[in-house]
Amino acid sequence: MAAPSPHVIALIGPNPPRTMRPWLRREHGLRWWPRQDAEDEPAFETIESVNGEASLAEQPCRFQARYGERWIELIIEYEGRWRFLLDAGGRSIRLLDGDWPPATVVLGPPLLLAQALAGRFCLHASAIAGANAQAWLFSAASGTGKSTLAAAATTIGWQRLCDDLAPLWLSGADVMPWLLPRIPQLKLGASAAAPPPAVRCAALVQLARGSETDWSVLPDAERLPLLLGGTVASRLFDQRLAARHLDWASRLASRQGGLALWRLTLAESQADPVSVALDALRALPEATLCDVG
């Protein structure tokens, strides 16, 4: 099947500050549209409201998402109170306040929710691509070694595609998902080379720490929890979006799907974690020959 077309989200608001302008480019999946201050906010009836707390840039924040038929209002309390209006298809994000929020805010929950509304659910994962131009995703809690492994991969010829945010899209006919890496990667910086718009995703790997480095097939009972628990911003979803997310994750977790799911245990080594990561990557070709069905 042909690669999906790039998903470019319009950020509608006042003139952006200089710190935001490098991110507002198509290679990051974004574009800026000027907002007419005279325009009225569209009125809508709230069908469901989702409230809660989350972590943003390792700091606590509060959120409220009010879902209507055509619009979603998202309120984020983090270094201030910020309001956004998203269309139900995830095509645009309108800033409802007079000032731009910090980049961490505007490139965080609103963007991730817009991606999900468009059927592109983001995993908390780093992603690299090898010579066969297929992507490998590495998912784990912060501090486990995702970024170290992805950075180490570039020294032996792999391409680094994502760090922390990896959007996956699955069409109705596909058995193997597409990675859509054109999303702002704050850890990589706005000046990083633009990745390809879409890359076939061959495998998702759960990273763990242990006494020695080892590859193993992820047990069936852990496949769906990895995909559901590893999805970023799922706390923002209403019931309808959560049902779409569950269907997406169930298809990827199925043995009939084309996505291989692995566990990679990295040996504990405070002295030389890069060498540990490189040894694990060099063992990857052998791992791909194992029976994953």
C-alpha positions as CSV (number, residue, x, y, z in Angstrom):
1,M,0.0,0.0,0.0
2,A,1.2,3.6,-0.7
3,A,2.6,5.6,2.1
4,P,0.1,7.9,3.8
5,S,0.2,11.6,3.0
6,P,1.9,13.9,5.5
7,H,-0.4,15.2,8.2
8,V,0.2,19.0,8.5
9,I,-1.5,20.7,11.4
10,A,-2.4,24.4,11.3
11,L,-1.6,26.4,14.4
12,I,-3.9,29.4,14.4
13,G,-2.9,32.3,16.6
14,P,-1.2,35.6,16.8
15,N,2.2,36.4,15.4
16,P,4.5,33.6,16.9
17,P,7.5,34.5,19.0
18,R,11.0,33.9,17.6
19,T,11.4,30.8,19.8
20,M,8.4,29.2,18.1
21,R,9.1,30.1,14.5
22,P,11.7,27.4,13.8
23,W,9.1,24.7,14.7
24,L,6.3,26.1,12.5
25,R,7.5,24.3,9.3
26,R,6.2,21.4,7.3
27,E,9.2,19.3,8.1
28,H,7.8,19.3,11.7
29,G,4.2,18.7,10.5
30,L,3.1,22.2,11.4
31,R,2.2,25.5,9.8
32,W,1.1,28.9,11.2
33,W,-2.1,30.7,10.2
34,P,-2.7,34.2,11.4
35,R,-5.8,34.6,13.7
36,Q,-8.3,37.3,13.1
37,D,-9.0,38.7,16.6
38,A,-12.5,39.7,15.5
39,E,-13.4,36.1,14.9
40,D,-15.8,34.6,17.4
41,E,-15.1,31.3,19.1
42,P,-17.4,28.7,17.7
43,A,-20.1,27.7,20.2
44,F,-20.6,24.0,20.9
45,E,-22.4,21.7,23.3
46,T,-20.1,19.6,25.5
47,I,-20.8,15.9,25.2
48,E,-18.1,14.7,27.5
49,S,-15.5,16.4,29.7
50,V,-12.2,14.8,30.7
51,N,-10.3,16.2,33.7
52,G,-7.1,15.2,35.3
53,E,-3.4,15.7,36.1
54,A,-0.4,14.7,34.1
55,S,3.3,15.3,33.9
56,L,4.6,17.8,31.3
57,A,8.4,18.2,30.9
58,E,8.7,16.3,34.2
59,Q,6.5,18.9,36.0
60,P,2.9,18.5,37.1
61,C,0.1,20.1,35.1
62,R,-3.7,20.0,35.1
63,F,-5.9,19.6,32.1
64,Q,-9.5,19.7,31.0
65,A,-10.8,18.5,27.6
66,R,-14.3,19.4,26.6
67,Y,-15.5,17.3,23.7
68,G,-18.3,18.3,21.3
69,E,-19.4,17.0,17.9
70,R,-17.1,19.2,15.9
71,W,-14.8,20.9,18.4
72,I,-12.7,20.1,21.4
73,E,-11.6,22.8,23.9
74,L,-8.4,21.9,25.8
75,I,-7.3,23.8,28.9
76,I,-3.8,23.3,30.2
77,E,-2.6,24.7,33.5
78,Y,1.2,24.8,33.4
79,E,3.1,28.0,34.1
80,G,-0.2,29.8,33.5
81,R,-3.6,28.8,32.1
82,W,-3.8,28.1,28.3
83,R,-6.8,27.4,26.2
84,F,-6.9,25.7,22.8
85,L,-9.6,24.8,20.3
86,L,-9.1,21.7,18.1
87,D,-11.3,20.5,15.3
88,A,-12.5,16.9,15.6
89,G,-10.4,15.8,12.6
90,G,-7.2,17.0,14.2
91,R,-6.4,19.4,11.3
92,S,-6.1,22.6,13.3
93,I,-5.3,23.9,16.8
94,R,-6.4,27.4,17.6
95,L,-4.9,29.4,20.4
96,L,-7.7,31.1,22.3
97,D,-5.5,33.4,24.4
98,G,-3.6,36.5,23.4
99,D,-0.1,35.2,24.0
100,W,1.7,32.1,22.9
101,P,2.2,29.4,25.6
102,P,5.7,28.0,26.2
103,A,6.9,25.6,23.5
104,T,6.6,22.7,25.9
105,V,2.9,23.4,26.2
106,V,1.9,24.1,22.6
107,L,4.0,21.3,21.2
108,G,2.8,18.9,23.9
109,P,-0.8,18.0,24.8
110,P,-2.7,20.0,22.0
111,L,-0.4,18.5,19.3
112,L,-0.6,15.0,20.6
113,L,-4.4,15.2,20.9
114,A,-4.7,16.5,17.3
115,Q,-2.5,13.6,16.1
116,A,-4.8,11.1,17.9
117,L,-7.9,12.7,16.5
118,A,-6.4,12.1,13.0
119,G,-5.8,8.4,13.9
120,R,-2.1,8.9,14.6
121,F,-1.4,7.6,18.1
122,C,2.0,8.6,19.6
123,L,4.1,6.1,21.5
124,H,6.6,7.2,24.1
125,A,9.5,5.7,22.1
126,S,12.6,6.5,20.2
127,A,12.9,5.3,16.6
128,I,15.7,4.4,14.3
129,A,15.9,3.0,10.8
130,G,18.5,0.8,9.3
131,A,19.7,0.0,5.8
132,N,16.4,-1.7,4.9
133,A,14.6,1.7,5.5
134,Q,12.3,0.1,8.1
135,A,11.9,1.6,11.6
136,W,12.5,0.0,14.9
137,L,10.8,1.6,18.0
138,F,12.2,1.4,21.5
139,S,9.7,2.1,24.3
140,A,10.5,2.4,28.0
141,A,10.1,4.6,31.0
142,S,12.3,7.7,31.1
143,G,15.9,6.9,32.1
144,T,15.9,3.3,30.8
145,G,18.1,4.1,27.8
146,K,15.9,4.9,24.8
147,S,17.8,8.1,23.9
148,T,21.2,6.6,24.5
149,L,20.4,3.6,22.3
150,A,19.0,5.9,19.5
151,A,22.0,8.2,19.6
152,A,24.4,5.2,19.6
153,A,22.7,3.8,16.6
154,T,23.8,6.8,14.4
155,T,27.4,5.9,15.0
156,I,27.0,2.6,13.2
157,G,24.9,3.8,10.2
158,W,21.4,3.9,11.5
159,Q,19.2,7.0,11.1
160,R,17.6,8.5,14.2
161,L,14.0,9.3,13.4
162,C,12.3,10.1,16.8
163,D,13.1,10.7,20.4
164,D,10.2,10.3,22.8
165,L,7.3,10.8,20.4
166,A,6.7,8.2,17.7
167,P,3.3,8.6,15.9
168,L,2.0,5.3,14.3
169,W,-0.7,5.1,11.7
170,L,-2.5,1.9,10.7
171,S,-4.9,1.9,7.7
172,G,-7.9,-0.4,7.3
173,A,-6.0,-2.7,4.9
174,D,-2.5,-2.6,6.5
175,V,-0.9,-5.3,8.6
176,M,2.2,-3.3,9.3
177,P,2.0,0.3,10.6
178,W,3.6,3.4,9.3
179,L,5.8,5.6,11.5
180,L,5.2,9.3,10.8
181,P,8.2,11.0,12.3
182,R,7.4,14.5,11.2
183,I,6.3,15.8,14.6
184,P,8.3,18.3,16.8
185,Q,11.0,16.4,18.7
186,L,12.0,18.9,21.4
187,K,15.0,16.7,22.5
188,L,16.4,16.7,18.9
189,G,15.9,20.5,18.3
190,A,14.2,22.4,15.5
191,S,17.3,22.4,13.4
192,A,17.6,18.6,13.2
193,A,17.5,17.1,9.7
194,A,14.0,16.5,8.5
195,P,13.1,12.8,8.6
196,P,11.2,11.1,5.8
197,P,7.4,11.7,5.9
198,A,6.6,8.0,6.5
199,V,8.5,4.9,7.3
200,R,7.3,1.3,7.6
201,C,7.6,0.1,11.2
202,A,9.0,-3.3,11.5
203,A,9.2,-3.8,15.3
204,L,8.4,-2.3,18.6
205,V,10.9,-3.2,21.4
206,Q,10.3,-2.9,25.1
207,L,13.5,-1.8,26.9
208,A,14.3,-3.2,30.3
209,R,17.4,-3.4,32.6
210,G,19.0,-6.6,33.8
211,S,22.2,-8.4,34.6
212,E,23.0,-9.1,30.9
213,T,21.9,-8.0,27.5
214,D,19.3,-10.3,26.0
215,W,16.7,-10.3,23.2
216,S,13.4,-12.2,23.7
217,V,10.0,-12.3,22.1
218,L,7.5,-10.2,24.1
219,P,4.9,-12.6,25.6
220,D,1.3,-12.4,24.3
221,A,-0.1,-11.2,27.6
222,E,2.2,-8.1,27.5
223,R,1.7,-7.0,23.9
224,L,-1.5,-5.0,24.3
225,P,-0.6,-3.4,27.7
226,L,2.7,-2.2,26.1
227,L,0.8,-0.4,23.3
228,L,-1.9,1.0,25.5
229,G,0.4,2.0,28.4
230,G,3.0,3.4,26.0
231,T,0.7,5.8,24.2
232,V,1.3,9.4,25.1
233,A,-1.6,11.7,26.1
234,S,-4.1,8.9,26.4
235,R,-5.5,10.5,29.6
236,L,-6.9,13.3,27.4
237,F,-9.1,10.8,25.4
238,D,-12.9,10.8,25.7
239,Q,-14.8,7.5,25.4
240,R,-15.0,7.6,21.6
241,L,-11.4,8.3,21.1
242,A,-10.4,5.7,23.7
243,A,-12.4,3.1,21.8
244,R,-10.6,4.0,18.6
245,H,-7.3,3.8,20.5
246,L,-8.1,0.3,21.9
247,D,-9.0,-0.9,18.4
248,W,-5.7,0.5,17.0
249,A,-3.7,-1.2,19.8
250,S,-5.5,-4.5,19.5
251,R,-4.8,-4.8,15.8
252,L,-1.1,-4.0,16.4
253,A,-0.9,-6.5,19.2
254,S,-2.5,-9.3,17.2
255,R,-0.3,-12.1,16.0
256,Q,-1.9,-11.6,12.6
257,G,-0.4,-8.1,12.5
258,G,2.9,-7.3,10.8
259,L,4.5,-5.7,13.8
260,A,7.1,-7.7,15.6
261,L,7.1,-7.1,19.4
262,W,10.3,-7.8,21.4
263,R,11.9,-7.2,24.8
264,L,15.5,-6.0,24.9
265,T,17.1,-6.3,28.3
266,L,20.2,-4.0,28.5
267,A,23.0,-5.0,30.9
268,E,23.4,-2.5,33.8
269,S,26.5,-0.5,33.1
270,Q,26.9,3.0,34.5
271,A,30.5,3.1,33.2
272,D,29.8,2.6,29.5
273,P,26.1,2.5,28.6
274,V,26.9,3.4,24.9
275,S,28.9,0.2,24.5
276,V,26.1,-1.8,26.0
277,A,23.6,-0.2,23.5
278,L,25.9,-0.8,20.5
279,D,26.4,-4.5,21.5
280,A,22.6,-4.8,21.7
281,L,22.1,-3.3,18.2
282,R,24.8,-5.5,16.7
283,A,22.8,-8.5,18.0
284,L,19.6,-7.2,16.4
285,P,20.0,-8.9,12.9
286,E,20.3,-12.2,14.7
287,A,17.2,-11.5,16.7
288,T,15.2,-10.8,13.5
289,L,15.8,-14.3,12.3
290,C,14.1,-15.8,15.4
291,D,10.6,-17.1,15.1
292,V,8.2,-14.3,16.1
293,G,5.0,-16.0,15.0
